[in-house]
Amino acid sequence: MSENATASLAIEGGPKSVSSYEGSGPPKIGVEEFMELADTWGFTEETKESIRQAIGRDRFTSPMLSRYYNPKPSKVAALEALCRELFGVPYVLAVNSGTSALNTAYVAAGVGPGCEVIVPAYTFFATVAEVVTACAIPVIAEVDESLTIDPQDIEAKITPRTRAIAPVHLIGTCADMDAVMGIARKHNLMVIEDTAQACGGEYKGRKLGTIGDFGCFSISSYKITGGGEAGLVMCKDKFLYTRAQNNHDTGACWRPDRFAVEQEEGELFCGYNYKLSELEGAVNLAQMRKMPDQVNRWRTAKQRVVSQLKQHEGITPQKVNDPDGEVGYKLVFFPPNTAESMKVVQALAAEGVPVSCRGDRESRDWHIYSYWEHLMDRKSASADGCPWTCERNAPFVPDYRPDMCPRSTDLLNRAVYVSIDQWWTEQDCTAVAGAINKVLGAFYACSG
Ligand SMILES: Cc1ncc(COP(=O)(O)O)c(C=O)c1O
């Protein structure tokens, strides 16, 4: 019999074997991690030393940089709450990129094998790629003079397999949402708005991303609002939101009772981990607070320029589906052909205007459908060619060709883009409008 066998157990009122531990260490995430962040901000060595000394004086516990089971109020949850308020939508889910937002929305909307999603010929490739990762088939529609999806071509591309339409509000402008929603209602289709490039924009008084069934946003560094790698999914339906939550966190931390059995059919399925970290949540919370003013500045600057422009024969202005609602960080117009667009761009650049045109360059650009070789060549991550070869998809895969949307190609080759700066003063706007009038007036007759 061992000595201990005679000692009474602590559970029966005996003495505790271990009353405290001598060993302890610093917080898991401490000053060093904070200083790495300070370094990212680009502070001088002197400032960093002051920060190090200041924060080294405080006693603190390790922050938890994940959203769930966090003893402190979550920054990610605060970001979602702010977006619910700013966008006037009941459900907002923060995710770790615009791409994962799209994947989440498609999957939550029930896009899968045997389904088709109609996408525009002009959008960043992620809008299309995530249809394929959801094992469904993208069907490409032309864009019109708004450079957003052409409603007439949507109608032409609908089949019995169409599950959703994905209008994209590109370069700060808005798709023709009345037309898109009308078609969707008529054919009972889901609408998934890709709002990655138009955060804060509106269509007839409604925030872009809140009109369809889902709104997907990228709030990455490359976008007008966003600080790193992050995205948002917005929706109005509780069950769709639940499915979106499941897709974004298959580990189910989002569930009040994490490992409980399914509450409603379709709630649980194998998803991903697209959760947004608290670091990104904090940065994007601050970014989103700045968004309304930022959008107002852009809108005002563009409207100031546009209000001073003269009309010129042969120049087609971009069709703007809601001039009061668009964000307005690009002013676009179409000269009659690519050679003339290049001539106009060179002349405007010489005047000091920030301007670009794709022209007939062969340079690859994954915003344009003809470069989506993933589709053209039906590329697959798996050796069996899934999802193209799946029996529910294979008979219906479109004949993808780089010349299948000639109207879009023509418009994109001719489009002249003037970049608008949100910080331009009235005088800057007048100077830019003057330069545009001067150049167009030199080449084309003024018509109004
Ligand atoms: C229209 C559009 N959709 C989706 C995305 C994907 O967003 P992210 O880069 O955050 O994954 C982008 C980003 O460039 C985009 O421009």
The ligand as an ORCA input file, in Angstrom:
! r2SCAN-3c Opt
* xyz 0 1
  C     -15.160     42.664    -58.071
  C     -14.338     41.867    -57.082
  N     -14.853     40.773    -56.524
  C     -14.170     40.053    -55.624
  C     -12.889     40.390    -55.241
  C     -12.138     39.519    -54.303
  O     -11.842     40.155    -53.097
  P     -10.602     39.701    -52.203
  O      -9.363     40.132    -52.914
  O     -10.795     40.415    -50.904
  O     -10.668     38.227    -52.055
  C     -12.303     41.530    -55.792
  C     -10.940     41.925    -55.416
  O     -10.156     42.392    -56.196
  C     -13.047     42.298    -56.742
  O     -12.539     43.397    -57.297
*
